[in-house]
Amino acid sequence: MTRRVAFVVALAALLTVAPTPAAPRAAQVPVFFVQGEQLARVARPGATVQAAVRQLLSGPTRAERTRGFRTYVPSGTTVHKVDVANGLATIDLSNRFTSGAAATLAARLSQLVRTATGLQGTTRVRLLIDGNPVSGVFPGIKTESPITFRDLQKPDRPLPTPPAPRLPAPDPQVKVVQRMLIKLGYLLAGQDDGRFGPVTSEGVLAFQKWERLDRTGVLDAKTKARLKTAVRPSPITQGAAGKRAEIALDRQIALLIRDNEVVRTIAVSSGKPSTPTPPGAYKVYAKIERWWSTPFREWLPWALPFVGGIAFHEFGDVPVFPASHGCVRQPFSVARWTYDFADIGMPVLVLART
C-alpha cells in the first residue's frame, strides 16, 4: 500500500461516525375515548393504571376531537388514589366523576373500566368516589362490587322490533306520487302500493331534504309542485365505478350510488353539533346485524361502521335534524335495505356542504 493510499484509508476511518444507538421507545398506555357509539383507543405516554387514568381525565387532543373522538368524563375530575393488586384496580376519583347528565354516566364508566383493564394484569375495577363505594348511580349497572369490561359489554335489553305500520287504504293519487318517487330514486320499484305509510313518508322526506323544502314528510302543496319538475339527484363524485355512499350533512340525506347513478336517496340524522359526524373519505369496514353500543347501552341494528364507532345504523328516533353521537341514523323503513346494498370496502364520502 502506498503512503498516499494509507493516508486516505486512515482519514476515512477517522471521519466515520459510529451510528447513534436508537433511543428506547417510551412506554405507552391505551386510553379509551368515544367515537360515535363505541369506544376508540388512543396511545398515550405511561406504563401504569394510574398513568392511564390520568391521561383519560386529560381528555382528547384537538387533533383527536377533529377525528370525532369525545370524552364523557366531566372536566375537573381528579384522581385521589389508584391501587392495583391481584388483578383488581381500585380507583378513587372525585365526586365530579358522577356529576352532570345521567345519559352520559354509562359512557364515562365504560371509558374508565376499559382504560384500566389489561394494564398491570387488571381484569376488574372497583370504583370509589371520595373514598366511598358507589351504589345506584349508574343506571342498570351495579358498582357495589368490582366490575369487568365484559359486564358492560353484555346487552341488558332485547333487540328492538320495528312497530307494525298502520297503513291507510290504497289511494290512486298516492300511487301516482309513489311512481314519481320511484322514477326519481327515492322509492324502489314495487313500492307503489298506493298506501301512504312509513316507506312513502320517508321517501317524501328524503325528497324534501334534497330539494331544500320544509322537512315534513307530508305531501304538501310545495312538495307536489316540485315533484313535477324535479330530476334525479346526481352523485358528487363522477366517473367512479361500483357502489358508494355520499352523506350530505347540510341536507341530512345519504345517496346510495352504483357507478354514476343514484340508486336511492334516503333521509338520515347525523351527529349533533356537540358530537358531529366528521367530514372525510372512509370505507365500510364491517357489516354487523346487531351492534351493541357499550358506552350508551343501546342496540344499533344493521350497522355499517365506516370510521371507528361511527356507522350507518337503524334507530327508532330519526329526527329531521342532526341528533346522534356521530353515527348516521336511518329509520326502520330503509336501514335493512342500506345494509343489504352495502359491501365491505364500499367508499363513504361525508360532505359538510353540497
Summary of the structure (lengths in Angstrom):
residues: 354
radius of gyration: 27.1
end to end distance: 76.0
largest distance: 108.3
contacts: 1079
relative contact order: 0.13
helix: 28%
strand: 27%
